[in-house]
Amino acid sequence: MAHALLYSWITNQEFPPKSPPQDPAAPPGGRVHPFWHTHAFLRWRSEPDKARFRLHEDATYTPPPMSLSEPSIDAARLLARGQPVHSRTFVIEVFRDDADTLRAEGEILDLRKCGFVPGAGDLQTAGFIHQMKITAWLGAEDRVLRRLAVDQPKVAYEADAETTRGECCRDPAPRLQALVGTRFDAGFAPRLREVFAGPLGCSHLLTLGQLMSGMLPMSLDREKTIAPKGLSERVDGELLFKRVLTLDGLVSGEDHMDLAAQMTDYHMAPHAQIGQPFDRLARQHEIHVLARVDLSGNTVEALDAAERLRSWAGFGDESWSPVSERVAPLVGGPALRGFSREVFRQLGDDSEQAPLRDVLLNLGPCLIQCFAATSIRWMARLARQRNLPKTPKEPGDGPDMTMMGGFPDSCYLWRSDGAMAKRRAAPNDSN
């Protein structure tokens, strides 16, 4: 009864109406009155079963179609659009290990949210695709890597005698030991690429290692201002610094994808100096990046970025600072090949730009991971357009369309002369 009175008072119409009332603000044939769904639900509760099946027909509201050409985006609010297909997360933490040693733990986690990818004789479905961890011990003063450990609980391809010829994604990890003795400075990333990039290593461990190598010098420089006496102000196992970077891919239609990235750096005050848990937050730096990619040409259709810097003392300030002008030159350019080069050209080696640069450099690798979740739709569309069979008819009749995988020489397992690449090129060759 209360609903009826409220409806009649607002609309000046009899309750219940015999047809969906038109929203006065909408054009003819547009959206129905905002109270219509409430009325339809009440009728569904009171009428026989056959009336309940008319609910969908009566509630004729159709949301307006999403404009795929609208370039306006807002990184501060990070309102991405589309179906979520993939999430990539990095977590890097720096601890005091002992009086003169730091322990940096970095982890990467890939979660495919939908779809499946044929490869290595089976279907790789939605779920956790990669989980990998690098632990590095380095000197607090000289910043030299003393010891390194790698753990890969989840990899895309396990060793199999038939499908991978006994090879596995974990095989190249020992190459990283060549980095021991290298100092974490501007020369670390080039050295990492030298020993582990492309067909020599694992692209995911490489990406994680690059993020760690860029973050550590910056965080250790800032540590001097937060704890001037060094590690003597910390206790063993105490967290000094933490970075969390998450990237989410969302698909709109077949040819558009939004990439939403958010990164937060936390620098913690020494435990001995705090009175309450909130006092541990010495500095928080947040960065949001929202990119819209045109998949038909793999170009950046729109791009925006914003940042926010806070400490617990000024935590009430919720405002974001737009940095759109720093990323604007990247719009219209490539989203994959050539994108990293443009990022370095626009942002350079300025340490103040390093956090934003780190986020931008991870858009491409995340985009590649998103392709896997949507590859089946593209394969079906390609087959329809070219009238091709989904699998070769005869031995040697071309590449196996059910054998997906990495780009040639993108990693050790997909090196051009490797077993997986050869199997993909000639799927019926048993040698």
Steps between C-alpha positions, in 0.01 A plus 500: 500500500787734580647440152162577341458827689856605422456415133171692473637804683810527275342418162141616557392172335286211614689207649563254353526643146383288209818560297852614578490877564726710278779696667406865432867585448553230237410513129206291374582132514789564738558371853205414720407682817750435781226354722387249238742229613375533858143460380591202281670326792199558727270356235735203458459433871120512485396350163499139377804339342403589144506869591851463634621397156366832364734693727775517239257607227345774713826645632615616159783725616806459280817678613650731241775339293853574612685728264821332397634815342473724806860594586429673831642306795577588860797329664431642846165321524635206296160420347586232247234339283435159351526136600791426739727246332833505683671636812874526561632583847849582625588517869852605603607530863833604651594380849795528732656154495782570745718788614649566156278306258169574332264237363283593202213267413319548170206299372295500180156342468295467180129419523311428179133569564337341197562307181749228421807457286592182312865415537744221574243231433240626746274793585635769730182629663420798720671506837847572633746495210824621656621527858869578531722646770849648517674548835814712499741565787709814462738707706336794670795729434651383169167372354679205342295185437642234730259214449193425287226238509221431251174317565240423230204315655283556191626511142320485168676187373626211707753252366341230286680244289253521212370857484800705623775244426586508869546878518337720764453869579725453805802393296661844447467621862858395600634757252399773746783391730734683262369822656653427841768760563317767297419831666143627503547821305438627146709215360298218658212495247730482195693218663172318572397526135842381391475172690124434493313685222326342202582136423744484792246525780144537624319819401300507825800467729673760282208741545502442876876545518485825306234640733711405802817648355331833437331516839785402732744790441217754530365352824847468656576866420180602676575275795789732591252779578253279685756306706820712496688256723446217256410144590593560863156663531331184374468149638550172316198416285365856507333628181661814357326541167223340297377541143174356367421529130180356353396511137157396374395445140136544394364436151230708329373331186763328290736786428534711816666434832543710813811453713459631855819520706542611858826502692559590863839547665506483880803616696480403864636687801716298742301300753694655785373848411127432487230527762211362299481280187400796281831668583680231302391668176781743430413545133245369252528566127214388276487498121201422278528444127207427270564405138256426220644281224367454147568132443439520126837671465642462852515876546446719807162665449493692829726524803480682832699501824467646848695480825457569868765540772404471866629428848297412806536859624318628190281202427182707486593641160330278241582711195680360197744686278449438129817431300323465166752720320779251571323216321312693232778458238452123517141519370472385141821303518559125527371309800757221469808509280659842538294607802781455754738698282250786488454487877875545554510772238223697673594442866876445468709379793371759748471328839192709582324344201613145585177381670279617212747354253488164682121489469499592131766242416278226640197581283639311200583175684153506658337558161675191364360294787152634425525378141489140621159544664353631174695291249224246440262769375764629264577150372132437432465833322812435293371158403170649389662781305749277321278193489783300652469180703582531865765227465715398200343237280819324404849468651706804412190699401617805695530609863275341758223749583442316829861549613521847651795636692755778535650715230809352334808552719294672770635250753707185531209262448388680182846554352504456124708182507321353803275198518180699555555732204581205273190315614284803434643543150471129413246345738498160332877455510577253778878555485 
